Amino acid sequence: MRYTTTVNRLAAEGADGWAVYRRAKEQMASGADIIEMAIGEPDVPTPESITDAAIDALRAGRTNYAASAGEPALRNALAERYSSRLGREIEADRFICFPGTQTALYTVMRGIAGPGDEVIVGDPMYATYGSVIAAAGATAVPVPLHAEHGFRLQAADIAAAVTPATSAVLVNTPHNPTGAVLTADDVGAIGEVADRHDLWIVSDEVYEDMIHGGTPFVSPLSDQRLEKRVVVVNSISKSHAAPGLRSGWCVGSAEFCRRLLPLCEAVLFGNQPFIADATALAISTPSPVAEGMAARFAGRAVRLSERLHEATDLRVQLPSAGMFALVDVSSTGHTGLQFANELLDQVGVAVMPGSSFGASLEHWIRISLTRGDAEFDIGCDRIIAHVNGARP
């Protein structure tokens, strides 16, 4: 049978990157003693205020068709949130609501890139970025994120990768998997490159409220001169511990949203009104769980770094945000994939090989900081024992 070029382009995307995690889940389902430190699930439940709002909306009959760009109350709440954060008016017609950031990112990319286009993206990158670019028919052009720059995307590297086919730069700040946060200078320099070459800037900001310590967050949308070319995607998945609600949005210029809307209607024709009501409530005040999660994740990253540094030659790259830490395992003589497979098979700890996120992390692993403290410490014990050749 015949399949589309889109299906064929995506056939190999992401298949191998999750193999260690899938094996771990199979072993866990069979009763094996596995410490799962691969995936970043929030370590607290969704706040009751949000779940209660969704239940109340369901009971009130909020299950009809929704406005295709998003329910007015939610778009108004988003406009108030961004206007307050950016210090200037951001109108409601600059938002489109989606079932999660992934859907938003897919649709946005389909709107700004197509066959023959190139999209510049940092390497390492979140595991689905290659897929959303390929699904649009465009080609991902990875540029390395260097540890000596704190894994922050550098404007000079973007400029060196620009060709006549380049249509967009996909940035992720705070970054998954590195936890890097772009500075104001970084954002300004990236904006200058985008302006010079007439490029879109798509900014994935799902970890905006997961900053560790006092690191400031700066969105490309904060520079008013870039408004016509910046599209931000975000959601309540991380900030409000609600990944299963699948509630996200994009914010761009009014023209961008107007032009994108027919594509949204072809794919989705709106999302769930009862979830929109819960989301409007969620974003109307600061998250009751984000600050606590960020503090716990930061503390576990420091504890991981101290313990591995004291007992092994592994090196931890301390994140500035998010729920993961990168660990350089090159001192073992193994790649991250080899190390992750051995770690699972020999001591029952599941981590993600760095190569799942790009070639530049071939000798790294990514460790989730979301396990409870007791389980997290057991995982650290097992990693140390594995490196030192002893059973935990």
C-alpha positions as semicolon CSV with decimal commas, in nm:
position;residue;x (nm);y (nm);z (nm)
1;M;0,000;0,000;0,000
2;R;0,108;0,359;-0,054
3;Y;0,194;0,597;0,228
4;T;0,252;0,969;0,219
5;T;0,593;1,129;0,217
6;T;0,512;1,262;0,566
7;V;0,469;0,911;0,706
8;N;0,786;0,797;0,533
9;R;0,986;1,097;0,662
10;L;0,880;1,021;1,018
11;A;0,938;0,645;1,004
12;A;1,273;0,656;1,181
13;E;1,221;0,967;1,395
14;G;1,264;0,900;1,765
15;A;1,240;0,522;1,743
16;D;1,573;0,435;1,899
17;G;1,588;0,719;2,149
18;W;1,329;0,566;2,378
19;A;1,448;0,204;2,358
20;V;1,610;0,198;2,704
21;Y;1,301;0,354;2,862
22;R;1,070;0,106;2,690
23;R;1,279;-0,185;2,817
24;A;1,266;-0,041;3,166
25;K;0,887;-0,013;3,154
26;E;0,858;-0,374;3,037
27;Q;1,078;-0,489;3,323
28;M;0,880;-0,284;3,574
29;A;0,556;-0,435;3,445
30;S;0,707;-0,778;3,513
31;G;0,783;-0,683;3,872
32;A;1,152;-0,596;3,839
33;D;1,305;-0,357;4,094
34;I;1,375;-0,059;3,867
35;I;1,447;0,300;3,971
36;E;1,295;0,498;3,685
37;M;1,500;0,818;3,637
38;A;1,434;0,865;3,265
39;I;1,108;1,055;3,223
40;G;1,014;1,390;3,375
41;E;0,676;1,355;3,542
42;P;0,592;1,625;3,801
43;D;0,650;1,499;4,156
44;V;0,320;1,639;4,286
45;P;-0,041;1,590;4,175
46;T;-0,229;1,852;3,977
47;P;-0,361;2,116;4,221
48;E;-0,714;2,042;4,337
49;S;-0,827;2,390;4,236
50;I;-0,758;2,299;3,872
51;T;-0,916;1,953;3,882
52;D;-1,217;2,093;4,069
53;A;-1,258;2,363;3,801
54;A;-1,253;2,099;3,527
55;I;-1,506;1,882;3,713
56;D;-1,734;2,181;3,781
57;A;-1,718;2,277;3,414
58;L;-1,804;1,922;3,310
59;R;-2,102;1,921;3,541
60;A;-2,208;2,258;3,404
61;G;-2,226;2,107;3,057
62;R;-1,906;2,256;2,915
63;T;-1,869;1,973;2,663
64;N;-1,999;2,143;2,347
65;Y;-1,789;2,254;2,052
66;A;-1,533;2,519;2,146
67;A;-1,426;2,834;1,965
68;S;-1,168;2,721;1,710
69;A;-0,899;2,965;1,831
70;G;-0,975;2,890;2,195
71;E;-1,247;2,981;2,441
72;P;-1,275;3,361;2,491
73;A;-1,228;3,340;2,868
74;L;-0,902;3,149;2,826
75;R;-0,766;3,378;2,556
76;N;-0,852;3,679;2,772
77;A;-0,676;3,521;3,070
78;L;-0,370;3,453;2,854
79;A;-0,374;3,813;2,732
80;E;-0,376;3,938;3,091
81;R;-0,094;3,700;3,189
82;Y;0,137;3,798;2,904
83;S;0,052;4,168;2,926
84;S;0,149;4,162;3,294
85;R;0,470;3,966;3,237
86;L;0,589;4,165;2,936
87;G;0,483;4,509;3,057
88;R;0,284;4,597;2,745
89;E;-0,056;4,509;2,608
90;I;-0,083;4,169;2,438
91;E;-0,430;4,133;2,290
92;A;-0,642;3,819;2,303
93;D;-0,640;3,785;1,924
94;R;-0,271;3,696;1,944
95;F;-0,340;3,355;2,100
96;I;-0,450;3,017;1,970
97;C;-0,519;2,738;2,219
98;F;-0,416;2,376;2,162
99;P;-0,426;2,036;2,334
100;G;-0,073;2,075;2,471
101;T;0,254;2,230;2,358
102;Q;0,335;1,941;2,125
103;T;0,023;2,007;1,917
104;A;0,096;2,379;1,918
105;L;0,452;2,322;1,804
106;Y;0,345;2,084;1,527
107;T;0,085;2,326;1,392
108;V;0,311;2,632;1,418
109;M;0,587;2,452;1,232
110;R;0,346;2,349;0,957
111;G;0,256;2,716;0,924
112;I;0,607;2,855;0,879
113;A;0,818;2,579;0,720
114;G;0,766;2,340;0,432
115;P;0,943;2,131;0,169
116;G;1,276;2,285;0,076
117;D;1,294;2,493;0,395
118;E;1,549;2,457;0,673
119;V;1,493;2,509;1,045
120;I;1,792;2,574;1,269
121;V;1,774;2,405;1,608
122;G;2,022;2,349;1,889
123;D;2,182;2,008;1,936
124;P;2,099;1,859;2,188
125;M;1,728;1,915;2,152
126;Y;1,398;1,787;2,289
127;A;1,329;1,448;2,134
128;T;1,029;1,549;1,917
129;Y;1,178;1,857;1,750
130;G;1,316;1,658;1,459
131;S;0,973;1,504;1,408
132;V;0,775;1,829;1,396
133;I;1,025;1,978;1,151
134;A;1,023;1,666;0,933
135;A;0,643;1,648;0,945
136;A;0,632;1,995;0,790
137;G;0,852;1,868;0,507
138;A;1,141;2,088;0,619
139;T;1,495;1,987;0,714
140;A;1,634;2,028;1,065
141;V;1,978;2,190;1,072
142;P;2,136;2,113;1,412
143;V;2,394;2,352;1,555
144;P;2,591;2,232;1,857
145;L;2,520;2,364;2,204
146;H;2,855;2,375;2,381
147;A;2,913;2,292;2,746
148;E;3,162;2,581;2,768
149;H;2,874;2,819;2,689
150;G;2,650;2,649;2,944
151;F;2,466;2,479;2,654
152;R;2,309;2,815;2,559
153;L;2,236;2,859;2,189
154;Q;2,485;3,105;2,039
155;A;2,389;3,361;1,775
156;A;2,721;3,314;1,595
157;D;2,649;2,944;1,546
158;I;2,304;3,026;1,409
159;A;2,449;3,284;1,169
160;A;2,704;3,031;1,042
161;A;2,425;2,781;0,966
162;V;2,193;3,021;0,780
163;T;2,139;2,949;0,410
164;P;1,888;3,091;0,157
165;A;1,662;2,798;0,254
166;T;1,650;2,886;0,625
167;S;1,302;2,987;0,736
168;A;1,313;2,965;1,116
169;V;1,513;2,915;1,432
170;L;1,361;2,689;1,698
171;V;1,478;2,784;2,046
172;N;1,394;2,622;2,378
173;T;1,439;2,828;2,692
174;P;1,459;2,698;2,958
175;H;1,608;2,408;2,767
176;N;1,534;2,037;2,778
177;P;1,754;1,836;2,829
178;T;2,030;2,073;2,944
179;G;1,840;2,309;3,177
180;A;2,009;2,609;3,012
181;V;1,835;2,948;3,020
182;L;1,904;3,206;2,751
183;T;2,025;3,543;2,880
184;A;1,900;3,883;2,763
185;D;2,220;3,919;2,560
186;D;2,166;3,577;2,402
187;V;1,809;3,665;2,305
188;G;1,914;4,004;2,166
189;A;2,190;3,852;1,954
190;I;1,963;3,575;1,821
191;G;1,703;3,839;1,739
192;E;1,957;4,038;1,539
193;V;2,043;3,732;1,330
194;A;1,674;3,658;1,271
195;D;1,609;4,020;1,173
196;R;1,906;4,028;0,937
197;H;1,796;3,712;0,755
198;D;1,417;3,755;0,794
199;L;1,370;3,438;0,999
200;W;1,093;3,322;1,230
201;I;1,185;3,256;1,592
202;V;0,979;2,978;1,753
203;S;1,036;2,970;2,128
204;D;0,933;2,668;2,337
205;E;0,894;2,801;2,693
206;V;0,721;2,519;2,881
207;Y;0,975;2,538;3,166
208;E;0,931;2,914;3,211
209;D;0,813;2,870;3,571
210;M;1,074;2,603;3,656
211;I;1,374;2,832;3,705
212;H;1,624;2,725;3,971
213;G;1,732;3,001;4,209
214;G;1,755;3,356;4,084
215;T;1,827;3,300;3,716
216;P;1,616;3,552;3,520
217;F;1,390;3,429;3,240
218;V;1,391;3,627;2,915
219;S;1,158;3,541;2,628
220;P;1,231;3,649;2,270
221;L;0,879;3,795;2,287
222;S;1,008;4,045;2,545
223;D;1,179;4,240;2,264
224;Q;0,901;4,439;2,100
225;R;1,110;4,484;1,786
226;L;1,083;4,108;1,723
227;E;0,706;4,079;1,770
228;K;0,627;4,013;1,405
229;R;0,866;3,717;1,385
230;V;0,838;3,552;1,730
231;V;0,595;3,270;1,808
232;V;0,595;3,130;2,163
233;V;0,450;2,791;2,257
234;N;0,371;2,700;2,616
235;S;0,132;2,500;2,837
236;I;0,032;2,421;3,196
237;S;0,186;2,072;3,177
238;K;0,499;2,152;3,378
239;S;0,410;2,472;3,562
240;H;0,089;2,330;3,708
241;A;0,181;1,959;3,720
242;A;-0,090;1,884;3,465
243;P;0,067;1,710;3,164
244;G;-0,235;1,483;3,117
245;L;-0,479;1,771;3,073
246;R;-0,309;1,855;2,741
247;S;-0,369;2,227;2,753
248;G;-0,134;2,461;2,571
249;W;-0,124;2,765;2,345
250;C;0,080;2,971;2,105
251;V;0,121;3,347;2,106
252;G;0,234;3,537;1,799
253;S;0,129;3,843;1,605
254;A;-0,239;3,893;1,529
255;E;-0,162;3,837;1,161
256;F;0,018;3,511;1,235
257;C;-0,277;3,378;1,436
258;R;-0,523;3,484;1,168
259;R;-0,320;3,308;0,899
260;L;-0,267;2,995;1,111
261;L;-0,630;2,955;1,217
262;P;-0,754;2,771;0,903
263;L;-0,479;2,513;0,955
264;C;-0,584;2,476;1,319
265;E;-0,943;2,425;1,213
266;A;-0,837;2,158;0,964
267;V;-0,652;1,968;1,238
268;L;-0,846;2,032;1,559
269;F;-1,142;2,267;1,535
270;G;-1,098;2,374;1,895
271;N;-1,020;2,187;2,214
272;Q;-1,224;2,098;2,523
273;P;-1,420;2,383;2,688
274;F;-1,405;2,225;3,036
275;I;-1,025;2,206;3,015
276;A;-1,014;2,563;2,886
277;D;-1,206;2,675;3,196
278;A;-0,961;2,494;3,425
279;T;-0,666;2,644;3,236
280;A;-0,806;2,996;3,260
281;L;-0,826;2,953;3,636
282;A;-0,476;2,803;3,651
283;I;-0,299;3,087;3,473
284;S;-0,490;3,366;3,643
285;T;-0,269;3,340;3,954
286;P;0,085;3,214;4,020
287;S;0,114;2,836;4,018
288;P;0,084;2,690;4,369
289;V;0,327;2,406;4,285
290;A;0,590;2,539;4,041
291;E;0,814;2,712;4,294
292;G;0,828;2,407;4,520
293;M;0,902;2,172;4,232
294;A;1,180;2,397;4,102
295;A;1,339;2,414;4,447
296;R;1,327;2,034;4,490
297;F;1,466;1,969;4,143
298;A;1,749;2,217;4,201
299;G;1,831;2,053;4,533
300;R;1,840;1,705;4,381
301;A;2,065;1,826;4,099
302;V;2,312;1,961;4,353
303;R;2,295;1,639;4,557
304;L;2,351;1,432;4,243
305;S;2,651;1,644;4,147
306;E;2,807;1,630;4,493
307;R;2,762;1,256;4,531
308;L;2,888;1,159;4,186
309;H;3,180;1,401;4,206
310;E;3,282;1,265;4,545
311;A;3,257;0,897;4,456
312;T;3,318;0,877;4,078
313;D;3,474;1,054;3,779
314;L;3,132;1,134;3,632
315;R;3,065;1,504;3,576
316;V;2,723;1,664;3,626
317;Q;2,620;1,973;3,432
318;L;2,411;2,163;3,687
319;P;2,089;2,288;3,525
320;S;1,956;2,641;3,566
321;A;1,597;2,525;3,521
322;G;1,376;2,229;3,449
323;M;1,358;1,876;3,584
324;F;1,666;1,705;3,441
325;A;2,043;1,695;3,484
326;L;2,302;1,589;3,228
327;V;2,588;1,363;3,331
328;D;2,907;1,323;3,129
329;V;3,001;0,953;3,136
330;S;3,298;0,973;2,898
331;S;3,535;0,884;3,184
332;T;3,393;0,531;3,176
333;G;3,504;0,479;2,817
334;H;3,142;0,412;2,716
335;T;2,890;0,606;2,516
336;G;2,581;0,728;2,694
337;L;2,375;0,459;2,521
338;Q;2,612;0,183;2,633
339;F;2,619;0,321;2,986
340;A;2,238;0,352;3,003
341;N;2,185;-0,005;2,884
342;E;2,439;-0,144;3,132
343;L;2,295;0,066;3,413
344;L;1,951;-0,080;3,351
345;D;2,069;-0,438;3,306
346;Q;2,318;-0,451;3,592
347;V;2,175;-0,231;3,870
348;G;1,817;-0,157;3,767
349;V;1,832;0,217;3,704
350;A;1,666;0,366;3,395
351;V;1,808;0,686;3,248
352;M;1,795;0,840;2,900
353;P;2,104;0,817;2,679
354;G;2,213;1,163;2,573
355;S;2,214;1,059;2,208
356;S;1,834;1,050;2,227
357;F;1,855;1,430;2,216
358;G;2,128;1,476;1,956
359;A;2,470;1,366;1,842
360;S;2,650;1,619;2,064
361;L;2,549;1,423;2,375
362;E;2,687;1,088;2,262
363;H;2,886;1,049;2,585
364;W;2,620;1,187;2,821
365;I;2,309;1,060;2,996
366;R;2,004;1,254;3,114
367;I;1,875;1,190;3,466
368;S;1,528;1,293;3,581
369;L;1,515;1,489;3,905
370;T;1,150;1,409;3,971
371;R;1,180;1,092;4,180
372;G;1,105;1,131;4,552
373;D;1,411;1,199;4,768
374;A;1,440;0,846;4,911
375;E;1,407;0,678;4,570
376;F;1,638;0,937;4,415
377;D;1,909;0,860;4,669
378;I;1,878;0,486;4,604
379;G;1,920;0,558;4,235
380;C;2,237;0,757;4,310
381;D;2,367;0,468;4,524
382;R;2,317;0,225;4,238
383;I;2,482;0,453;3,981
384;I;2,787;0,496;4,205
385;A;2,805;0,122;4,271
386;H;2,783;0,049;3,899
387;V;3,062;0,292;3,810
388;N;3,284;0,153;4,086
389;G;3,219;-0,206;3,987
390;A;3,030;-0,306;4,303
391;R;2,674;-0,423;4,348
392;P;2,455;-0,183;4,552
